[in-house]
Each structure stands twice: as C-alpha cells, then as structure tokens.
Amino acid sequence: MLLKVQAGVDEYVSDWKKYTCSSGSVAQGDPLCFAIAMRAESVASLVGISLKGAQQPKSPSYIGAPPSELTKVVQTTVAASDEAVNAAKEWRAANCPKDYACTNKTLMLDMAMTDLQTEMKAWELYLK
C-alpha cells in the first residue's frame, strides 16, 4: 500500500523537476507545470488516506494501530500529507496563473510536496 503512494509522490516530484517547473513557470501559464501542480492534492491525499485508513476498523484497508517504533513516522507523514493537501487547496484558491498570489502559493506547494517526499523516504527502512 505505502509503496504505491510513495511512488506517486516520487513521480510527482520527479515530474516537477524533470519539466523544470517553478512558481514562475506556473505564474506565466506553463500548461504542463500547471497540470502537474493540479495533481498535488490527489497525490498528497492518498498518503494520508492510506495511513489513516489503515488505523480505522471500518476501513477496508484496516490493519490496526502502528507498532510503537512506527508511531512517530506515521504521525510525521500524516502531518506532511495534510500540509501538502492544504497547500494544494490554497494553490487552487489562488486562481493561478491569473492572480499575484499564485507565485507564493506555488512555491509553498512545491515545498510541501518536497517535504512529503522526504517524510516518505523515512519509510524505506521499514518497507524493504
């Protein structure tokens, strides 16, 4: 489950870098970078949904509470996912590329998705 959502985060960040996207390129109306940014909310949401669902008894993905050695990494990953989702919602509300706030909101989105990728890397020790 987590390997698939980690792959989604990695693909998002990789695409952002591969196409040299930035807050400036989105503000200038680059359609490819705009499309990549549009994916952020769904990619980040899947991380949180997967980790939260694994702990909810009525969820089809329920596996129980995380072991004590994973509690911290689960909490920080969910927090990073929530932050990225919020950044994506704020980005959408900024009316990119037409609004001045777009540049700042795109930068915040980029940083939030990079932070989420960093948090997902912490799972590599447990997923191998």
C-alpha positions as CSV (number, residue, x, y, z in Angstrom):
1,M,0.0,0.0,0.0
2,L,2.6,2.6,1.0
3,L,5.0,1.6,-1.8
4,K,2.3,2.7,-4.3
5,V,1.6,6.0,-2.6
6,Q,5.3,6.7,-2.2
7,A,5.7,6.0,-5.9
8,G,3.0,8.6,-6.6
9,V,4.8,11.2,-4.5
10,D,8.1,10.4,-6.1
11,E,6.6,10.6,-9.6
12,Y,5.1,14.0,-8.8
13,V,8.3,15.5,-7.5
14,S,10.3,13.9,-10.4
15,D,7.9,15.3,-13.0
16,W,8.1,18.8,-11.4
17,K,11.9,18.7,-11.6
18,K,12.1,17.0,-15.0
19,Y,10.0,19.7,-16.6
20,T,11.8,22.4,-14.7
21,C,8.6,23.6,-13.1
22,S,8.7,26.5,-10.7
23,S,6.4,29.1,-9.2
24,G,7.5,31.4,-12.1
25,S,6.6,28.9,-14.8
26,V,3.2,28.3,-13.3
27,A,2.6,32.0,-12.9
28,Q,3.5,32.5,-16.5
29,G,0.9,29.9,-17.5
30,D,3.1,26.9,-18.4
31,P,0.4,24.3,-19.2
32,L,2.5,21.3,-18.3
33,C,3.6,22.6,-15.0
34,F,0.1,23.8,-14.2
35,A,-1.2,20.2,-14.9
36,I,1.5,18.7,-12.7
37,A,0.5,21.1,-9.9
38,M,-3.2,20.1,-10.3
39,R,-2.2,16.5,-9.3
40,A,-0.7,17.5,-6.0
41,E,-3.8,17.4,-3.9
42,S,-4.8,13.9,-5.0
43,V,-1.3,12.6,-4.7
44,A,-0.9,14.0,-1.2
45,S,-4.4,12.9,-0.1
46,L,-3.6,9.3,-1.0
47,V,-0.8,9.3,1.5
48,G,-3.0,10.5,4.4
49,I,-5.9,8.4,3.4
50,S,-3.8,5.2,3.3
51,L,-2.2,5.8,6.7
52,K,-5.3,6.9,8.4
53,G,-7.4,4.2,6.8
54,A,-5.0,1.5,8.0
55,Q,-5.9,2.5,11.6
56,Q,-9.7,2.7,11.2
57,P,-11.5,-0.5,12.0
58,K,-14.3,0.1,9.4
59,S,-11.9,0.8,6.6
60,P,-11.2,-1.9,4.0
61,S,-7.5,-1.2,4.4
62,Y,-7.6,-1.6,8.3
63,I,-4.5,-3.3,9.7
64,G,-4.6,-1.8,13.2
65,A,-2.6,0.7,15.2
66,P,1.1,1.1,14.1
67,P,3.7,-0.6,16.2
68,S,5.4,1.8,18.7
69,E,8.5,2.1,16.6
70,L,6.4,3.4,13.7
71,T,4.1,5.8,15.7
72,K,6.4,8.8,15.1
73,V,6.9,8.2,11.4
74,V,3.2,7.7,10.9
75,Q,2.4,11.0,12.7
76,T,5.0,13.0,10.8
77,T,4.0,11.5,7.4
78,V,0.3,12.2,8.0
79,A,1.2,15.8,9.1
80,A,3.3,16.3,5.9
81,S,0.4,14.9,3.8
82,D,-2.1,17.2,5.5
83,E,0.2,20.1,4.9
84,A,0.6,19.3,1.2
85,V,-3.1,18.9,0.8
86,N,-3.7,22.3,2.4
87,A,-1.0,23.9,0.2
88,A,-2.7,22.3,-2.8
89,K,-6.1,23.7,-1.8
90,E,-4.6,27.2,-1.2
91,W,-2.9,26.9,-4.6
92,R,-6.2,26.2,-6.3
93,A,-7.8,29.1,-4.5
94,A,-5.1,31.4,-5.7
95,N,-6.6,31.3,-9.2
96,C,-3.3,30.5,-11.0
97,P,-1.9,31.8,-13.2
98,K,-4.1,35.0,-13.1
99,D,-3.6,36.1,-9.5
100,Y,-0.4,37.6,-8.0
101,A,-0.7,35.2,-5.0
102,C,-0.1,32.3,-7.5
103,T,3.7,32.6,-7.3
104,N,3.8,32.4,-3.5
105,K,1.2,29.6,-3.3
106,T,3.1,27.6,-6.0
107,L,6.3,27.9,-4.0
108,M,4.5,26.7,-0.9
109,L,3.0,23.8,-2.8
110,D,6.4,22.9,-4.2
111,M,8.0,22.9,-0.7
112,A,5.1,20.9,0.9
113,M,5.4,18.2,-1.8
114,T,9.1,18.0,-1.4
115,D,8.7,17.8,2.4
116,L,6.1,15.0,1.9
117,Q,8.6,13.1,-0.3
118,T,11.2,13.5,2.4
119,E,8.8,12.1,5.0
120,M,8.0,9.2,2.7
121,K,11.7,8.4,2.4
122,A,11.7,7.6,6.2
123,W,9.6,4.6,5.4
124,E,12.2,2.9,3.2
125,L,13.8,1.3,6.2
126,Y,10.5,-0.4,7.0
127,L,9.4,-1.2,3.5
128,K,12.4,-3.2,2.4
